[in-house]
Amino acid sequence: MKCRIHLTVILSALLVLSSCNPEVQEEKQGTPNIVVIFMDDLGYGDLGVYGATGYETPNLDKMASQGMRFTNFYAAQAVCSASRAGLLTGCYPNRIGFHGALFPYSKEGINSEETTIAEMVKEKGYATAIFGKWHLGEAKQFLPLQHGFDEFAGLPYSNDMWPVDFDGNPITDTTNWRLKSFPPLPFIEGNEEVKIIATLEDQAQLTTTYTEKAVDFIKRKKDEPFFLYVPHSMPHVPIAVSDKFKGKSEQGLYGDLMMELDWSVGQILQALKDNGVEDNTLVVYTSDNGPWLNFGNHAGSTGGLREGKGTSWEGGQREPCIMQWPGVIPEGKICNNIASSIDLLPTIAAITESELPKNKIDGVNILSLLKGEKDANPRDNMYYYYGRNNLEGVRKGKWKLVFPHKHRSYKNNLPGNDGHAGPTSQVFFEETALYNLRRDPGENYDVKALYPEVVKELEMLAEVAREDLGDDLTGRKGSNRRPIGLLNQ
C-alpha cells in the first residue's frame, strides 16, 4: 500500500514539474492548432455582439466573451477572390495580381510562387484542410491540394456562379452570368468533382456538410498540430438553410441562416473541447467582405457603416472578427486597433515558429494585440485598394483619406427582395475627403478643411503605396507587384 502511495506521489510531482518546465511549455506554444472560419458577404452588424437583432448567435457571443472582439478589422479587399488571396498569402491582393472575383472557366488563379498559410505551417508538420469555398482558381494547378492543403471538400467558386446555361452550354459571356434557375455547381473532394450541387435544396446542406467534415478532421487530427480553414459559401446569395433552422428566426431566411452558421461555429468549438485541444487552439472568425445590400432581405447589415460589398467604404471592407485562444487571448477583450486578414499569416508564423515567405508580404504580426499587451499597435495604417489596382483610400489611426474614384453605390436604389437583386448605381466620388472614423464611422462628414496637416500626412503615406504597389487612378505602375498564376504556366 505504501509503495502505491509513494508511486502516486512521485507521478503527481512529475506531472507538476513537467507542467512548469519552460521547455515543455515552449514546445506546446510552438505547435498550437489554428482554425480560421471565414464567412462570405457577412456584414459588420450581422452578429449578436455587433448589434444584430431578430435572431441570436449564442456561440459567437460566447466566443467573444471568452476571447477578443475586433472593431476595426479589415478584409484584404471588398470582394471574393481578392479577399481570399490576401488572407492566405498575407499580401494586399493587388500585389499578387488578384482583383475582383474569378469566374468559371477562368485561366487565372493563385501563383505557385506564392506561399499560403497552409504551405507555411506544413513545413512545421501541420496537417492541413479546407472545407468550403476556395475561389482562387478552378483548374487543378490552382486547387488547394497544390497549395499546401492535405484535404479539400467544397465549391471551387461562389455558389451563384453557374458554369453552364439552361441548355448545358458553358457560359462565356459573363455580362449576365447570374441566372434565375440553378444549373449544376461542381462539388470537389481533393482534386476531383464528386457530385453536383444542382438545386437550392442541395445548397441548403452545404453549411452542414462543411461543418461535419471540419468536426471529423478535428477528431482525426487531434493528436497532431493542424490548420483548419472553413470558408463557408454563405451568407452569399442564393441563401439556403437546412430544415433544422428553417423558420427559427424573426428575420426570415437570412436570420435562419445566421443561426445555422452560428450553430456551425458551436459544433467546431465543441469538437475542439471534446477532443481535448480547445486550450491549444487559436480560432479566428471573420468574413471576406461586407453585405451585398441590393439583395435586400437576403443581405446582411453593415451596422450603419457606409455602402457595402464591392466598395472601399467602411461597409464594404470593415468586418466583424472574433478570436479565441484560452490562456493567451484575454477573456472578454475588445480590440479597437486596426488589424486585417492579411495579418493572419505573419501572426500564425510567429505562433507556430514558422519561416515567413521569401516573397514580400504586407501583413504584420498582431500577436501582441491578441495577448492584450498595453500600448501594442503593430498596424497603424491600411490601404484601401479596389478595381484592378485603384488606391481609393488610406487610413492611419482614426483618420481615413478617400481619393476621387468611381464606385458602386447602393444609395437611393430600392433593394430587391427574396433573392432578387435590386439595382445599383455607378457614382463618381469627385473630391478628396478626410473622415474621422472614431467620431464618424459612417463617413458622412468631410473634415479636411479643419485638419490640413493630417491630409498631408496621409497623402505622403499614399505615395509610399503608389511607389510600391502602384495606383491606376494616378497612372502609377508600382515597383513590387507580382503576376497572378496562369493556366499551365
C-alpha positions in Angstrom: 0.0 0.0 0.0 2.8 2.4 0.9 4.6 1.7 -2.4 1.4 2.6 -4.3 1.0 5.8 -2.3 4.7 6.7 -2.9 4.3 5.9 -6.6 1.2 8.1 -6.9 3.0 11.0 -5.2 6.0 10.7 -7.4 3.9 10.6 -10.6 1.9 13.6 -9.4 5.1 15.5 -8.7 6.5 14.7 -12.2 3.3 15.9 -13.8 3.6 19.2 -11.8 7.2 19.6 -12.8 6.6 18.9 -16.4 3.7 21.5 -16.5 6.1 24.1 -15.0 9.0 23.1 -17.3 9.7 26.1 -19.7 10.9 23.7 -22.4 7.6 21.7 -22.3 5.6 25.0 -22.3 7.7 26.3 -25.2 7.2 23.2 -27.2 3.4 23.4 -26.7 3.4 27.1 -27.6 5.2 26.3 -30.9 2.6 23.8 -32.1 -0.9 25.3 -31.4 -3.7 24.3 -33.7 -5.1 27.0 -36.0 -8.8 27.2 -37.1 -9.9 30.0 -39.4 -13.7 30.3 -40.1 -14.4 32.6 -43.0 -17.8 33.9 -43.9 -18.9 35.1 -47.4 -20.6 38.6 -47.6 -21.2 38.8 -43.8 -22.0 42.3 -42.6 -20.3 44.2 -39.7 -23.7 44.3 -38.0 -24.7 40.6 -38.5 -23.6 39.1 -35.2 -25.3 39.5 -31.8 -22.2 41.1 -30.2 -22.1 43.6 -33.1 -25.7 44.6 -32.7 -27.8 42.1 -34.7 -31.5 41.8 -33.9 -34.2 39.4 -34.7 -32.1 36.3 -34.3 -29.5 35.1 -31.8 -25.8 34.0 -32.3 -25.1 32.5 -28.9 -22.0 30.5 -29.9 -20.3 33.6 -31.4 -21.4 35.7 -28.5 -19.9 33.2 -26.1 -16.7 33.1 -28.2 -16.5 36.9 -27.9 -16.9 36.7 -24.1 -14.1 34.1 -23.9 -11.9 35.8 -26.4 -11.4 39.1 -28.3 -13.7 41.1 -30.5 -12.2 43.5 -33.0 -13.9 46.7 -34.0 -11.5 47.9 -36.8 -10.7 44.6 -38.6 -10.4 44.8 -42.4 -10.7 42.3 -45.2 -7.9 42.5 -47.7 -10.3 43.8 -50.4 -14.1 44.0 -50.6 -14.6 41.2 -53.0 -14.4 37.4 -53.0 -11.3 36.1 -54.7 -9.1 39.0 -53.9 -10.0 38.9 -50.2 -9.2 35.1 -50.0 -5.9 35.6 -51.8 -5.0 38.2 -49.2 -5.9 36.1 -46.2 -3.9 33.1 -47.4 -0.8 34.9 -48.6 -0.6 37.8 -46.2 -0.5 40.2 -49.2 -2.6 43.1 -50.5 -4.3 41.2 -53.4 -3.1 43.7 -56.0 0.5 42.9 -55.0 0.0 39.3 -56.3 -2.1 40.1 -59.3 -5.6 39.5 -57.8 -8.6 41.8 -58.2 -12.3 41.1 -58.2 -13.8 37.6 -58.4 -12.7 34.8 -60.7 -15.4 33.3 -62.9 -15.9 29.7 -64.0 -13.5 28.7 -66.8 -11.0 31.4 -65.8 -7.5 30.7 -66.8 -6.1 32.5 -63.8 -5.5 31.5 -60.2 -3.1 31.6 -57.3 0.5 31.6 -58.5 2.6 28.6 -57.4 5.3 31.1 -56.4 3.2 32.4 -53.6 3.3 30.8 -50.1 -0.1 30.1 -48.4 -0.6 29.7 -44.7 -1.1 26.0 -45.3 2.2 25.7 -47.1 4.0 27.6 -44.4 2.7 25.5 -41.5 3.0 22.3 -43.4 6.8 22.8 -43.1 6.3 22.5 -39.4 4.5 19.2 -39.6 0.9 20.5 -39.5 -2.0 18.6 -41.0 -4.0 21.0 -43.2 -7.5 21.0 -44.6 -10.1 23.3 -46.2 -13.8 22.6 -46.2 -15.8 25.2 -48.1 -15.4 27.8 -50.9 -12.0 28.1 -52.5 -12.3 30.7 -55.3 -8.6 31.0 -56.1 -8.8 29.2 -59.4 -10.7 26.1 -60.5 -8.1 24.3 -62.7 -6.2 21.5 -61.0 -3.0 23.5 -60.7 -4.8 26.2 -58.7 -6.8 23.9 -56.3 -6.0 23.6 -52.6 -4.0 20.4 -52.7 -1.4 22.1 -54.9 -1.1 24.9 -52.4 -0.4 23.2 -49.1 -3.7 21.6 -48.1 -3.9 17.9 -47.4 -7.6 17.8 -47.8 -10.3 19.8 -49.7 -14.0 19.4 -50.0 -16.2 22.2 -51.3 -17.0 24.5 -54.2 -14.3 26.0 -56.5 -16.1 29.4 -56.6 -19.2 31.3 -55.4 -22.5 29.5 -55.1 -24.2 31.7 -57.6 -21.6 31.1 -60.4 -23.3 28.7 -62.7 -20.8 27.2 -65.2 -23.5 26.3 -67.7 -26.6 27.9 -69.1 -30.2 26.4 -69.3 -29.1 24.2 -72.3 -26.0 22.9 -70.6 -23.6 25.1 -72.6 -20.6 26.8 -71.0 -21.2 30.4 -70.0 -18.6 32.5 -71.8 -20.4 35.9 -71.7 -20.3 36.9 -68.1 -22.2 40.2 -68.5 -25.5 38.4 -67.5 -24.0 35.4 -65.6 -26.4 35.4 -62.7 -29.3 33.2 -63.6 -32.7 32.6 -62.0 -32.6 28.8 -62.0 -30.0 26.5 -60.7 -27.8 24.7 -63.2 -25.1 22.5 -61.6 -22.2 23.5 -59.4 -19.3 21.1 -59.0 -18.6 19.8 -55.5 -14.9 18.8 -55.3 -13.1 16.5 -53.0 -9.4 16.5 -53.3 -8.8 17.3 -57.0 -11.9 15.5 -58.3 -15.5 16.5 -58.9 -17.6 14.0 -56.8 -21.1 15.4 -57.1 -23.3 18.1 -58.5 -25.0 20.9 -56.4 -28.0 21.5 -58.6 -30.8 22.9 -56.5 -31.4 25.2 -53.6 -32.2 22.1 -51.6 -28.7 20.9 -52.3 -27.2 24.3 -51.3 -29.2 24.1 -48.1 -26.9 21.2 -47.0 -23.6 23.0 -47.6 -23.3 24.5 -44.2 -23.9 21.2 -42.5 -21.6 19.4 -44.9 -18.7 21.7 -44.3 -19.3 21.6 -40.5 -19.4 17.8 -40.4 -16.2 17.5 -42.3 -14.5 20.1 -40.1 -15.6 18.2 -36.9 -14.4 14.9 -38.4 -11.0 16.4 -39.3 -10.5 17.6 -35.7 -11.3 14.1 -34.4 -8.8 12.5 -36.8 -6.0 15.0 -36.2 -6.4 15.7 -32.5 -3.0 14.1 -31.8 -1.0 16.3 -34.2 -0.9 20.0 -34.9 -3.4 21.1 -37.6 -4.5 24.1 -39.6 -8.2 24.0 -40.5 -9.7 26.6 -42.9 -13.5 26.7 -43.1 -14.6 29.3 -45.7 -18.4 29.0 -45.8 -20.3 29.5 -49.0 -22.9 31.6 -47.2 -24.4 34.1 -46.5 -23.5 34.8 -50.1 -26.7 34.6 -52.3 -28.5 32.5 -53.1 -29.0 31.8 -49.4 -30.4 28.4 -48.2 -30.8 26.8 -44.8 -31.3 23.2 -43.7 -34.6 22.1 -42.2 -33.2 22.2 -38.7 -33.1 26.0 -38.8 -35.8 26.9 -41.3 -38.3 29.3 -39.8 -36.4 29.7 -36.5 -35.7 33.4 -36.5 -37.7 36.6 -36.5 -35.8 37.9 -39.6 -36.9 35.3 -42.1 -34.5 33.2 -44.2 -31.4 35.4 -43.6 -31.9 35.2 -39.8 -32.4 31.5 -40.0 -29.1 31.2 -41.9 -27.2 33.3 -39.4 -28.5 31.0 -36.7 -27.3 27.9 -38.7 -23.9 29.5 -39.3 -23.6 30.2 -35.6 -24.5 26.6 -34.9 -21.7 25.6 -37.2 -19.2 27.6 -35.1 -20.6 25.9 -32.0 -20.1 22.5 -33.4 -16.5 23.2 -34.3 -15.8 24.7 -30.9 -17.4 21.8 -29.2 -15.3 19.4 -31.2 -12.2 21.1 -30.1 -13.3 20.8 -26.5 -14.4 17.1 -26.8 -11.1 16.2 -28.3 -9.0 17.9 -25.7 -7.4 20.5 -27.9 -9.5 23.6 -27.1 -6.8 25.2 -24.8 -4.2 24.7 -27.5 -6.1 26.2 -30.5 -6.4 29.7 -31.9 -9.8 30.1 -33.5 -10.4 33.1 -35.9 -13.8 34.1 -37.2 -14.3 36.8 -39.8 -15.5 37.5 -43.4 -14.3 38.3 -46.9 -16.3 41.5 -47.4 -19.4 43.4 -46.4 -23.0 42.6 -47.4 -24.5 42.7 -50.9 -27.0 45.3 -50.0 -29.1 45.3 -53.2 -30.3 41.8 -52.3 -32.5 43.4 -49.6 -33.8 40.9 -47.1 -31.3 38.2 -48.3 -28.4 40.5 -47.4 -26.8 41.4 -44.1 -26.3 44.6 -42.2 -23.3 47.0 -42.2 -24.2 48.2 -38.7 -24.5 51.7 -40.0 -21.3 51.8 -42.0 -21.3 53.4 -45.4 -22.1 51.3 -48.6 -21.3 47.6 -48.8 -19.7 44.8 -50.7 -17.6 45.9 -53.7 -16.7 49.3 -52.3 -13.8 50.8 -50.3 -16.1 52.5 -47.9 -16.2 51.0 -44.4 -19.4 48.9 -45.1 -17.5 47.1 -47.8 -14.2 46.3 -46.1 -14.6 46.5 -42.3 -15.6 43.1 -40.9 -16.6 41.5 -37.7 -13.8 39.5 -36.2 -13.6 37.4 -33.1 -10.6 35.4 -31.9 -10.3 32.9 -29.1 -7.3 31.2 -27.6 -7.7 30.2 -24.0 -4.8 31.2 -21.7 -3.4 33.5 -24.4 -6.1 35.9 -25.5 -7.7 37.7 -22.5 -11.4 36.9 -22.0 -13.9 39.5 -23.0 -11.4 41.8 -24.5 -12.4 44.4 -27.1 -9.6 45.5 -29.5 -10.0 48.8 -31.2 -6.7 48.7 -33.1 -6.5 48.4 -36.9 -6.0 44.8 -38.0 -6.6 42.9 -41.2 -6.9 39.4 -42.6 -3.6 39.9 -44.3 -2.1 39.9 -40.7 -3.1 36.3 -40.1 -0.2 34.8 -42.0 2.7 36.6 -40.1 0.8 36.1 -36.8 0.4 32.4 -37.4 4.1 32.3 -38.4 5.1 33.8 -35.1 2.8 31.5 -33.2 3.9 28.3 -34.9 7.6 29.4 -35.2 7.3 29.1 -39.0 9.5 30.8 -41.5 7.9 33.7 -43.3 7.5 33.6 -47.1 10.6 34.6 -49.2 8.4 37.0 -51.2 7.5 40.3 -49.8 4.2 40.4 -47.8 2.1 43.2 -46.4 0.7 41.6 -43.2 2.2 42.3 -39.7 2.4 40.2 -36.7 -0.5 41.1 -34.4 0.2 38.6 -31.6 0.8 41.5 -29.2 -2.8 42.6 -29.8 -4.0 39.0 -29.2 -2.2 38.9 -25.9 -3.7 42.2 -24.8 -0.3 43.9 -24.4 -0.6 47.5 -23.3 0.1 50.1 -26.0 0.6 47.5 -28.7 -0.1 48.9 -32.1 1.6 46.7 -34.8 -0.5 48.1 -37.6 -1.3 51.9 -37.7 -2.3 52.2 -41.3 -4.4 50.4 -44.0 -4.6 50.8 -47.8 -8.0 50.5 -49.5 -7.4 49.1 -53.0 -10.2 48.1 -55.4 -10.7 47.6 -59.1 -7.7 46.3 -60.9 -5.3 48.4 -58.9 -7.1 51.6 -57.6 -5.8 53.1 -54.4 -9.2 54.6 -53.3 -8.3 55.4 -49.7 -5.8 55.2 -46.9 -6.2 55.0 -43.2 -3.9 55.9 -40.4 -5.1 55.8 -36.8 -8.6 57.3 -36.6 -8.2 59.2 -39.9 -9.2 58.0 -43.4 -8.4 59.9 -46.6 -10.6 58.9 -49.6 -9.5 59.8 -53.1 -11.7 60.7 -56.1 -12.8 57.4 -57.7 -15.8 55.8 -59.4 -17.6 53.2 -57.3 -20.7 51.1 -57.0 -23.4 52.6 -54.8 -26.4 51.1 -53.1 -27.8 54.5 -52.0 -31.0 55.8 -53.4 -31.8 52.4 -55.0 -34.7 50.2 -53.9 -33.2 46.9 -52.9 -34.5 43.6 -54.2 -36.4 41.0 -52.2 -36.5 37.3 -51.6 -33.4 36.5 -53.6 -33.9 39.0 -56.4 -31.3 41.8 -56.8 -32.2 45.4 -56.9 -30.2 48.0 -59.0 -27.0 49.7 -58.0 -25.5 52.9 -59.4 -22.1 53.9 -60.6 -21.1 57.1 -58.7 -18.1 59.3 -59.1 -16.7 60.5 -55.8 -15.3 63.8 -57.0 -13.1 65.3 -54.3 -10.6 64.0 -51.8 -12.2 63.8 -48.4 -11.0 63.2 -44.8 -13.0 61.3 -42.2 -12.5 60.9 -38.5 -13.6 57.3 -38.1 -13.7 57.5 -34.3 -16.4 60.1 -34.4 -17.8 59.4 -37.9 -17.6 55.7 -38.8 -20.4 56.3 -41.3 -18.1 58.6 -43.3 -20.6 61.4 -43.6 -18.6 64.5 -42.7 -15.5 65.6 -44.7 -13.2 67.5 -42.3 -10.2 68.0 -44.5 -10.6 71.8 -44.2 -10.1 71.5 -40.4 -7.0 69.2 -40.5 -4.8 70.1 -43.5 -1.7 68.6 -41.7 -3.5 65.3 -41.4 -4.4 65.3 -45.1 -0.7 66.0 -46.0 0.5 63.1 -43.7 -2.0 60.6 -45.3 -1.1 61.8 -48.8 2.5 61.1 -48.1 1.5 57.6 -46.9 -0.5 57.1 -50.1 2.6 58.0 -52.1 4.5 55.2 -50.4 1.8 52.8 -51.5 1.8 54.1 -55.1 5.5 53.7 -55.4 5.4 50.1 -54.0 2.0 48.7 -55.3 1.1 51.2 -58.0 -2.2 53.0 -58.5 -4.3 53.0 -61.7 -6.1 56.2 -60.5 -2.9 58.2 -60.8 -1.2 56.1 -63.5 1.4 54.5 -61.3 2.6 51.0 -62.0 4.3 50.2 -58.8 7.7 48.6 -58.4 6.9 45.4 -56.3 3.9 43.7 -57.9 3.9 40.1 -58.9 1.8 38.2 -61.5 -1.3 36.1 -60.9 -0.9 32.5 -61.8 -1.9 31.5 -65.4 -3.2 28.1 -66.6 -0.3 25.7 -67.4 2.2 28.4 -66.5 
